[in-house]
């Protein structure tokens, strides 16, 4: 389903002044094995307070695209249909597209999502990991603005620690951290461009870990926007505990 909203903000207009059509692909087809000792099943269906991780991520993205014409689509594992139905309330399912099935890798799952969105012909697309439930509307707006201007972009966090290159337990050199950044999602692109690049990448004997890496491979210039330390990716049991702590001030006291 395509969400229709009124009064789009200026950050969501293209250069000709026409409202943009936004596509969002949420990658939720992984198995989450590194979080397996926290709970059984894929981590995107773990409960964080009263909502699952996936529900929180979807609601955060919807807050970021409020006021625009948007299609938000989740890519799930073929075996997770029942989990998805149980995890996402009916009113939220009605506001987003029906999910599509992913492939054997993250890259294949993103391509599946992009192909599923192609019939809606969005102008720009955001690709986001389901395991990042704290993405802010500010980041979303910054990325849409870059993509609307024709650029691939991603949020980056600065590296504050000293970084060493190590081989076989021996330090070889100190890396200039001013030239490093920690990548986050969403990552944003003009839609037709990244769909074409993903199709080309599918024929290569190489697996890309994120969508910006695909754009880099084909020589596309990349723009960075300021990342958010709260936009963490929940991968390990410790990450899940940190997320619960972050939510604690917002949860009701049931004593």
N, C-alpha and C positions, 0 to 999 in steps of 0.2 A: 504494500500500500504506500502511496505517496502522501506525505503529510502536507496539507495546504495551510499556510499561515498568512496573516496579513501584516502590513506595516514592516516590510523588511528593512533592516538597518543598513546604513551606508556601507559598512564593511562587507556587506553581502551583495553588492552591486558590481556588475562587470563594467568595463570601460565605456560601453555604449549606454550605460544607465539602465539597462534592463535587469530585472531580478535574475539572479543566478539560480540554476537548478543544482542542488548539492546531492551527491551520493556519498554514503558512508558504508564501508565494509568493516564489520567487526569479526575478527578471526577467533572462533571459539570451537575449533575442531580438534584441538590437542588433547592429549591424554593426561598431562600434568603429573608425570611420574615423580618428579622431584618434590612434590608436595604430598606424596602418597601416605606418609606416616602421620599427616594431620587429620585426614579423613579418608573414607573410601570413595572411589569414583573420581571423575575428572574435576579439577579444582574450580572450574568456572561455575560449577553447581554447588560449591560449598556455601554455607550460610555465613554472612557477615552481618551480625545483628539480625534484623527481621527480614533481610533481603539476601538473595544469592549474589555472589560476586558478579555474575553476568547481568542480573537485573540492575545492579548499581551502576555498572558500566554503561548500559543502554540508557538509563535515565540521565546520567551525566552528559552523554553525547546529545541527547534530545534537548537538554538545557542549553547546550552550545549552539544548536541550529534552530532555536526558537525564532520565529519570525521570518522563516524562509520556506521555499518549496524544497522539500528534501525527501530522499528515499534512504532509509536506514535498513540495512540488510545484515543478518547474522549468518555466518558460515559455521555449520555444526557438523559433527561426525555423523556418519550414516546410522550409527547405532544409538544416537542420543535423542531421538525424536521425543520419547516419553519424558526424558529428563528435562528437555527444553520446555515442553508443555507444562510440566509441573513447576518449573522454575520461574516462568514469566507469566504474570497475571494477564487475564484476558484483555483488560483495558490497555495494557501496554502492547500486547500483541496486535491490537487493532490499530495502533498508531505507527506501526513499522511494517516492513515487508515480511512475507513468509520466509522462513530460513531456507537456505540451500545447503547442499552437502559439500563438504570439503574433500580434499585429496589426501595422499599419503604424507605430504610435507606442508609446511606453512606456505611455501611458494605456490604449490598447487592449489591450496585452499583459497588464497587470495585471488588467483586467476579465476577460479570457479565463481567467487563472489563478483568479480568485475564483469564476467560474462553474463551473470544473472542480472546485473544492473544495466547492461548495454541497451536493453529495449526501452529503458526510461530516459536514455540520452542525457545524463547529467553533464553539466559544464565542467565541474571539478569533483574530485573524489577524495575523501579521507579514508585511510586504512589504519585501523586501530586494533590493538591487542585486547581481547576480552579481559585479560588479567590486569588491566590498568583502570581501576574503578574511580580514581580521583582526578581524572582529567578535568581541567577547568574551561569554562566558556571563553576566557581570555586567550588561551592557547588555540582553541578551535577557531576563533575569529581571526587571529594572526595568520594562521595557516591558510584559511580560506582566502584571505586578502592576497597572499603570495600566489596561490594557485590561480586566482582570478586574473592575475597579471601575467600568467603564463609560466610560472616557475614551479619546480619541484622544491619542497621544503619539509623541514622536520624540526622538532624542538630538541635543543642540545643543552645539557648541563655542563658547566665548567668543571674541570678536574682540579681539585684542591690539594690532593696528596701528591707527594713526589713519586714519579713512576720510573721504574727500572726495567730494562730489558735483561732477561735472564736466560742462560742456556746451560742445561745440565747442572743447575744449582749454583752457577757462577754468574755474578752480575757483570754484564758486558758494557752497559752504558746507562746514563740517565737521560730520559726522554724529556724534551721541552714540553711541559704540560700546557703552556699557553697556546699550543697548536692542537690540543686534544679536546674532545668533548664526548659526553656520554649520550648516546642516542635514545630518544624516547619515541613513542607514538602518541597521537596520530601522525601519519606522514601524508602530505597532501600533494596533489598533482592535477594538471588538466586531464580530464578523464580519458579522452581518446588517445592521448599520448602514452599514458601509463598502461592502458590496455594493450596498445600495439607493442610496447616494450616487453610486457609480460608474455605475450604470445611468442615473441622472438626468443625470450629467455627460456621458454619451455623446451626449446629444441636444443639447448646447449647442454653439454656434459658438465654442468656445474650447478651447485645448489646455493642460492643466495639467502642470507639470513634475514634480510629485510628488503623493503621495496625501494628504498633509496639506493641500496647497493646495486640493484638492477639498473636504475637510472645512471648511476656512476659508471657502470660497466659500458654503457653505450655513449658515454661522454657528455651526459646532460649536466649542466651547471646546477648546483644545489644551494639553496638558501637556508640559513639557520635562523630560527626564532628562539627567544629565551625559553628554556625548559623550566619545569616546576619541580622542586624537590619532593613535593607531595604526590606527584604523578608517578608513583612507584609501580613497578611490575611485581605482582605477587607470584613468586616462583617456589619458594621453600616454606617449610612450616614456620620458620622465624618471620618471614614476610607476612604470613597470615596473622601471626600474633601481633605484629606491628600494626597491621591494618585494623585489627580489633581495637587496639589501644587508641588509634587515631579516631575511631568512631565513638569511643566511650563517652566523650563529653556531649555527644548529640543523642545518645540513647536514653530513654526514660528510666528513672529509678523505680524499680518494681519492688523494693523492700516494703 
